[in-house]
Amino acid sequence: MATKRDDIVEAATQLIKSHGVHAASISAIIAASHASAGSIYHHFANKNEIVLEVARTHLAEPIQQAVLMPVEGPLSPAAIFGAIVGVVRAGLVEPPLIVQLWAGSYVDPELRGILRTQLEDARAAMYTHLEEWLVGQGVPDASARVDAIARVTLGQAMGFLAQSTLDPGFDQDAYVTEATRLLDAVARL
């Protein structure tokens, strides 16, 4: 059962997705969530805390769950990319919402810091899988390359999110096929 806090986060999510972070003012969130100002300030100190919760709930948690899912053996870059694409295709991460959060972070240094932390957490969740996979592939400098490979893997996922939102002719399947081939091949070099 949804709580008032959940209603506030959902209202902010829809406002951000449809109109951008700037449109998710406290007054707009009050109207959209049918919550009082007192209820909002009971749960959150300010708008940025609400935006942080939106980013945590709709970006960081689903991606971390995908990367940290229990599997046998380490995940390759392509498998991590596939897991992230899987949470997008399952509707757990909404590309338009993420693009709006990124756009808002361009003008809001606090939001940029929040999203940077979320991305760092997601990247850190990849490290163990990637390093073990690289060692298993015989890559001699695995520990030195793991950060860069995690960044490239996350970058491919970000490209998927952006193009899914911005390009009406985007062929998701072709992108996934080629990104998968690219990620594992480059990581082995």
N, C-alpha and C positions, 0 to 999 in steps of 0.2 A: 504494500500500500504506500502510495506516494505521500511524503510529508510536505509541510509548507516549505521547508528548505529545498526539497526536490523541485517543487513548483517554481520557486524563485530561480533556481539554476536552469530549469527547462525553459522558462520564459526568456532568460538572458541568452541562452543558447540559440533560440529561434530568432531573437532580435539581431544577434551578431551574425548569424548565418544569412539572414535576409538583407540586412542593412548595414552591417559593419559594427565594429566595436564602439565607435562613436555614438551609434544609435542606442546603445544599451545604457542609457542614463538611468539613474535611480528612479526618476519619475516614470520613465517608459517601462522599467521592470515592474514597478508597482502596478501600473495599468495592466500589463500583460499577465502578471502572475496573480492578480486580484489579492495581493498581500498589502498590508499596511506598511508604512515607513517603519513603524516600531517593530514589526515582524522581520522586515529585511535587516534592520540594524541589530536585532536580537541574534540573527544568524551570521551576519557579515559586518565587518567594521566599515567597509567602503566598497565602491564599485570594483576596484582592482581585486579585492578578495573574491568577488563573484566571478570575475573573468578568470582568475586563477583556478577556481573550482571547475569552470567550464573546460578550461584547457586540461586540467588533471583528469576529469571524468571522460572527456571525449577525445583526448589525444594520448596523453601519457599512459594511463592505465591500460587501454586496449592494446597499445603497441608493446608495452612491457609484458602484458599477459601473453601476447603472441610470441615474443622472443623468449620468455621464461617458461613456456609450456613444457611439460615433462616429455622428453623424447629419449630414445636410445641413441647414444652417441652425440657428438657435437653437430651443430647446424652449420652448413656452408653459408657463404654470403647469399647465394641464390635461394637457399631454403629460408633464411631470415627474411629476405625480400618477399618471398612467396607468402610467408606467414603474415607480414604486414599487409600485403595486398589482400590476403584472405580476410583480415578484420575490416578492411575497407569494403570489400565486396559483400561481407555479411552485414554491413550497415552499422558496425560499431564505431567506425571513424567516418565522418562525413566530409568529403573533400571541400565543399563550399564553405563550411564552418572553419576548417583549418586555413584555407586561403584568406578568409576574412581576419582570422586571428593574426596571421603573418602580416597582412596589410596594416592592421592596427598597431602592430609592434614597430612598424617603421617610424611612426610619429610619437610613440609612447615608450620612453626608455624603461619604465617599470615593467610594462608588458613584455618588452623585448627580453628583459632579464628573466622574467617568469618563463617565457618560451625557451630561452636558452637553457635554463635549468632542466626543463622537461626533456629537451633534446639530448642534453648531456646524460640524463638518467637513462633514457632509452638506449643511447650509444653504449653506456657502461654495461647495460644488461646484455649486450651482444658480445662483449670482450671474451668471456670464457669460452663460449661456443666457437668463436672465430679462431682464437689462438689454438685451441685443441684441434680444430679442423685443419688449420694451416700446418701444424706439426705433423698431423696424420698424412698430409699430402706431401710431406718432405720439404716444405718450404724452409730454407735454412735460417732466415731472419724473421721468423714468425712473430716473435714478441715485439720486434721493432716496427712491424707493418700493421699490427692489429688495429691501432687507432685509425690510421688512414683508410683501411679497408672498411671499418665500421662506418666511417664518415661517407665513403663512396656508396655503401649499401643504403644508408639512410638517405643520401642524396637521390638515389634512384627512386626510393619510395616517395620522397618529396616531389620529384618530377612527375611521378604517377598521379599523385594527389592534385598537383597544379594542372596538369593537362586534362585530367578527368573533369575538372571544373571549367576550364577556360576554352577547351577545344571541342566543339560539338562533333567533329569528325574523328575524334581520337579513338584509335583501335586498341583497346585495352589488352586484348589477347596477344596481338602482335608485339606490343611494348613489353609485356610480361615475358614472352618467349625470348625476345632479344636481350632484355636486361638480365634474365636468368643465365643465358649463355655467356654474356659479357662478364658478369660478376665473378663467376667461378673461374673462368679462363684467365682473367686479369689477376685474380688473387693467387693463382698458381705460378705466375711468372716470377 
